[in-house]
Amino acid sequence: MSLPAPPVVVLGPGSLDLRLLTAKLAARAGLQTSLFSPSGSVQDIWLEQMYGVEDGSTEISTSAEPLRPAMVADADAREAALAAAEGLALISDGVAMPESALSSVLAVASQLKRIVCLSKMGVTRATAGPLGLGKRANSNPPNPHCPLFTHHTTSQQG
C-alpha cells in the first residue's frame, strides 16, 4: 500500500524561473504540488515556460504531463492549498519574503511538516526525496542557525 503524495506549496518573492522549476520538479517527483500564480493569461505564459507549446492544457487531467503543479491564483484556492500543505517551498533567492506575508502563510498552514527555503545564502544538507519529504525526512535536522528552515542553496551561473 502506498501513501498518498504529500501536498506541497511553492511560493515566494524569488525568481520566477526558480519558482517554476521547483514546482515542476516537485510535481514530477510525485508530490501534490500547488504553485501560487497570478490569474488570467499570465498562467498561460508560465505553463508555456514549463512545458512548451506542445501542451497548451491548463487542466492537469487533460495534460500530456499529468505530474504537473496546480496553478492557484484566487484567495480561496491559495488558502485551501496552504491548509492542506505538508511542505512549503519558499523561494527567496534574491529578495526576502516580508515577515508579515510569511506570518500570514504560516497562520493558515497548520499541517506543515517541512519548510524548505531556496536562497543564495545558507547551509545545504542532503535529504532523502524532493523537498525533504521522502524516506528518512525526519533524519535531517533543521539548520541550527535557522530552525524553521531546511536550507537548499542555489547558485547563479553567468
C-alpha positions as YAML, in Angstrom:
chain: A
units: angstrom
residues:
- id: 1
  name: MET
  ca: [0.00, 0.00, 0.00]
- id: 2
  name: SER
  ca: [1.43, 3.37, -0.96]
- id: 3
  name: LEU
  ca: [0.69, 6.56, 0.86]
- id: 4
  name: PRO
  ca: [-0.86, 9.49, -1.00]
- id: 5
  name: ALA
  ca: [1.59, 12.10, -2.23]
- id: 6
  name: PRO
  ca: [2.14, 14.82, 0.34]
- id: 7
  name: PRO
  ca: [0.74, 18.21, -0.70]
- id: 8
  name: VAL
  ca: [3.29, 20.99, -1.07]
- id: 9
  name: VAL
  ca: [3.03, 24.67, -1.93]
- id: 10
  name: VAL
  ca: [5.65, 26.65, -3.87]
- id: 11
  name: LEU
  ca: [5.67, 30.42, -3.37]
- id: 12
  name: GLY
  ca: [7.86, 33.37, -2.59]
- id: 13
  name: PRO
  ca: [9.31, 36.61, -3.84]
- id: 14
  name: GLY
  ca: [12.24, 34.86, -5.54]
- id: 15
  name: SER
  ca: [12.93, 34.50, -9.23]
- id: 16
  name: LEU
  ca: [10.13, 33.25, -11.45]
- id: 17
  name: ASP
  ca: [12.43, 30.70, -13.10]
- id: 18
  name: LEU
  ca: [13.33, 29.13, -9.77]
- id: 19
  name: ARG
  ca: [9.67, 29.02, -8.64]
- id: 20
  name: LEU
  ca: [8.62, 27.35, -11.91]
- id: 21
  name: LEU
  ca: [11.49, 24.87, -11.81]
- id: 22
  name: THR
  ca: [10.90, 23.98, -8.16]
- id: 23
  name: ALA
  ca: [7.18, 23.40, -8.76]
- id: 24
  name: LYS
  ca: [7.80, 21.36, -11.90]
- id: 25
  name: LEU
  ca: [10.40, 19.13, -10.23]
- id: 26
  name: ALA
  ca: [8.27, 18.63, -7.11]
- id: 27
  name: ALA
  ca: [5.28, 17.60, -9.24]
- id: 28
  name: ARG
  ca: [7.39, 15.27, -11.40]
- id: 29
  name: ALA
  ca: [8.67, 13.64, -8.22]
- id: 30
  name: GLY
  ca: [5.07, 12.76, -7.42]
- id: 31
  name: LEU
  ca: [4.30, 15.42, -4.84]
- id: 32
  name: GLN
  ca: [0.85, 17.02, -5.00]
- id: 33
  name: THR
  ca: [2.17, 20.49, -5.87]
- id: 34
  name: SER
  ca: [0.42, 23.87, -5.83]
- id: 35
  name: LEU
  ca: [2.17, 26.89, -7.30]
- id: 36
  name: PHE
  ca: [0.99, 30.34, -6.28]
- id: 37
  name: SER
  ca: [0.41, 32.19, -9.52]
- id: 38
  name: PRO
  ca: [-1.33, 35.22, -10.94]
- id: 39
  name: SER
  ca: [-4.65, 34.72, -12.70]
- id: 40
  name: GLY
  ca: [-5.51, 35.10, -16.35]
- id: 41
  name: SER
  ca: [-3.23, 34.95, -19.36]
- id: 42
  name: VAL
  ca: [-0.05, 35.07, -17.25]
- id: 43
  name: GLN
  ca: [-0.75, 31.44, -16.27]
- id: 44
  name: ASP
  ca: [-0.57, 30.50, -19.95]
- id: 45
  name: ILE
  ca: [2.86, 32.10, -20.21]
- id: 46
  name: TRP
  ca: [4.06, 30.25, -17.09]
- id: 47
  name: LEU
  ca: [2.73, 26.93, -18.45]
- id: 48
  name: GLU
  ca: [4.46, 27.55, -21.77]
- id: 49
  name: GLN
  ca: [7.72, 28.27, -19.96]
- id: 50
  name: MET
  ca: [7.45, 24.98, -18.06]
- id: 51
  name: TYR
  ca: [6.05, 22.69, -20.75]
- id: 52
  name: GLY
  ca: [6.42, 24.40, -24.13]
- id: 53
  name: VAL
  ca: [3.75, 24.99, -26.72]
- id: 54
  name: GLU
  ca: [3.10, 21.30, -27.36]
- id: 55
  name: ASP
  ca: [0.99, 21.04, -24.22]
- id: 56
  name: GLY
  ca: [-1.29, 24.04, -24.03]
- id: 57
  name: SER
  ca: [-3.60, 22.42, -21.48]
- id: 58
  name: THR
  ca: [-4.32, 24.41, -18.36]
- id: 59
  name: GLU
  ca: [-6.01, 21.41, -16.72]
- id: 60
  name: ILE
  ca: [-3.86, 18.73, -15.13]
- id: 61
  name: SER
  ca: [-6.36, 15.99, -16.06]
- id: 62
  name: THR
  ca: [-6.10, 16.73, -19.81]
- id: 63
  name: SER
  ca: [-2.39, 17.41, -19.88]
- id: 64
  name: ALA
  ca: [0.23, 15.34, -21.68]
- id: 65
  name: GLU
  ca: [2.25, 15.81, -18.46]
- id: 66
  name: PRO
  ca: [-0.07, 14.66, -15.65]
- id: 67
  name: LEU
  ca: [2.57, 15.20, -12.98]
- id: 68
  name: ARG
  ca: [2.43, 18.96, -13.02]
- id: 69
  name: PRO
  ca: [1.75, 21.65, -10.44]
- id: 70
  name: ALA
  ca: [-1.70, 23.11, -9.97]
- id: 71
  name: MET
  ca: [-1.74, 26.87, -10.51]
- id: 72
  name: VAL
  ca: [-3.53, 28.53, -7.60]
- id: 73
  name: ALA
  ca: [-4.44, 32.17, -8.09]
- id: 74
  name: ASP
  ca: [-7.52, 33.12, -6.12]
- id: 75
  name: ALA
  ca: [-7.57, 33.62, -2.36]
- id: 76
  name: ASP
  ca: [-9.81, 30.62, -1.61]
- id: 77
  name: ALA
  ca: [-7.66, 28.21, -3.64]
- id: 78
  name: ARG
  ca: [-4.49, 29.54, -2.01]
- id: 79
  name: GLU
  ca: [-5.93, 29.19, 1.46]
- id: 80
  name: ALA
  ca: [-7.10, 25.62, 0.72]
- id: 81
  name: ALA
  ca: [-3.67, 24.67, -0.67]
- id: 82
  name: LEU
  ca: [-1.92, 26.11, 2.38]
- id: 83
  name: ALA
  ca: [-4.33, 24.46, 4.82]
- id: 84
  name: ALA
  ca: [-3.60, 21.04, 3.30]
- id: 85
  name: ALA
  ca: [0.14, 21.55, 2.72]
- id: 86
  name: GLU
  ca: [2.65, 19.32, 4.49]
- id: 87
  name: GLY
  ca: [5.53, 21.05, 2.76]
- id: 88
  name: LEU
  ca: [6.28, 24.64, 1.83]
- id: 89
  name: ALA
  ca: [8.95, 25.62, -0.67]
- id: 90
  name: LEU
  ca: [9.77, 29.26, -0.07]
- id: 91
  name: ILE
  ca: [11.72, 30.69, -2.99]
- id: 92
  name: SER
  ca: [13.68, 33.66, -1.74]
- id: 93
  name: ASP
  ca: [16.82, 33.72, -3.84]
- id: 94
  name: GLY
  ca: [17.10, 37.46, -4.32]
- id: 95
  name: VAL
  ca: [14.60, 39.14, -2.02]
- id: 96
  name: ALA
  ca: [13.44, 38.25, 1.46]
- id: 97
  name: MET
  ca: [9.78, 37.46, 1.98]
- id: 98
  name: PRO
  ca: [8.23, 40.14, 4.20]
- id: 99
  name: GLU
  ca: [7.70, 38.92, 7.75]
- id: 100
  name: SER
  ca: [4.01, 39.84, 7.66]
- id: 101
  name: ALA
  ca: [3.49, 37.76, 4.49]
- id: 102
  name: LEU
  ca: [5.30, 34.77, 5.98]
- id: 103
  name: SER
  ca: [3.27, 35.07, 9.18]
- id: 104
  name: SER
  ca: [0.05, 35.06, 7.13]
- id: 105
  name: VAL
  ca: [1.16, 31.93, 5.26]
- id: 106
  name: LEU
  ca: [2.17, 30.09, 8.42]
- id: 107
  name: ALA
  ca: [-1.08, 31.01, 10.21]
- id: 108
  name: VAL
  ca: [-3.09, 29.11, 7.58]
- id: 109
  name: ALA
  ca: [-0.65, 26.22, 7.01]
- id: 110
  name: SER
  ca: [-1.41, 24.18, 10.13]
- id: 111
  name: GLN
  ca: [-0.38, 20.80, 8.63]
- id: 112
  name: LEU
  ca: [3.21, 21.76, 7.75]
- id: 113
  name: LYS
  ca: [5.89, 19.20, 8.45]
- id: 114
  name: ARG
  ca: [8.70, 20.77, 6.44]
- id: 115
  name: ILE
  ca: [9.64, 24.23, 5.17]
- id: 116
  name: VAL
  ca: [12.32, 24.46, 2.53]
- id: 117
  name: CYS
  ca: [13.88, 27.81, 1.78]
- id: 118
  name: LEU
  ca: [15.73, 28.08, -1.50]
- id: 119
  name: SER
  ca: [18.08, 31.02, -1.29]
- id: 120
  name: LYS
  ca: [21.51, 32.21, -2.32]
- id: 121
  name: MET
  ca: [22.66, 32.05, 1.28]
- id: 122
  name: GLY
  ca: [22.65, 29.31, 3.86]
- id: 123
  name: VAL
  ca: [23.81, 25.81, 4.53]
- id: 124
  name: THR
  ca: [22.76, 22.87, 2.43]
- id: 125
  name: ARG
  ca: [22.12, 19.39, 3.77]
- id: 126
  name: ALA
  ca: [21.36, 16.34, 1.68]
- id: 127
  name: THR
  ca: [17.90, 14.91, 2.25]
- id: 128
  name: ALA
  ca: [16.06, 11.85, 1.06]
- id: 129
  name: GLY
  ca: [13.44, 12.80, -1.51]
- id: 130
  name: PRO
  ca: [12.41, 16.08, -3.04]
- id: 131
  name: LEU
  ca: [11.92, 18.95, -0.60]
- id: 132
  name: GLY
  ca: [12.95, 16.62, 2.20]
- id: 133
  name: LEU
  ca: [9.60, 14.82, 2.19]
- id: 134
  name: GLY
  ca: [10.81, 11.38, 1.14]
- id: 135
  name: LYS
  ca: [12.12, 8.48, 3.18]
- id: 136
  name: ARG
  ca: [14.02, 9.43, 6.31]
- id: 137
  name: ALA
  ca: [12.81, 13.02, 6.06]
- id: 138
  name: ASN
  ca: [12.86, 13.33, 9.83]
- id: 139
  name: SER
  ca: [16.51, 12.28, 9.98]
- id: 140
  name: ASN
  ca: [17.56, 15.63, 8.51]
- id: 141
  name: PRO
  ca: [17.53, 18.08, 11.43]
- id: 142
  name: PRO
  ca: [16.83, 21.74, 10.73]
- id: 143
  name: ASN
  ca: [19.68, 24.16, 10.26]
- id: 144
  name: PRO
  ca: [20.75, 25.26, 13.76]
- id: 145
  name: HIS
  ca: [21.12, 28.86, 12.55]
- id: 146
  name: CYS
  ca: [17.56, 29.00, 11.23]
- id: 147
  name: PRO
  ca: [15.48, 26.30, 12.97]
- id: 148
  name: LEU
  ca: [12.33, 26.78, 10.86]
- id: 149
  name: PHE
  ca: [14.01, 26.07, 7.56]
- id: 150
  name: THR
  ca: [15.94, 23.37, 5.80]
- id: 151
  name: HIS
  ca: [18.23, 25.38, 3.56]
- id: 152
  name: HIS
  ca: [18.99, 24.50, -0.03]
- id: 153
  name: THR
  ca: [21.42, 26.91, -1.60]
- id: 154
  name: THR
  ca: [21.08, 27.92, -5.23]
- id: 155
  name: SER
  ca: [23.92, 29.21, -7.33]
- id: 156
  name: GLN
  ca: [23.86, 31.71, -10.12]
- id: 157
  name: GLN
  ca: [25.60, 30.90, -13.36]
- id: 158
  name: GLY
  ca: [26.92, 33.58, -15.62]
...
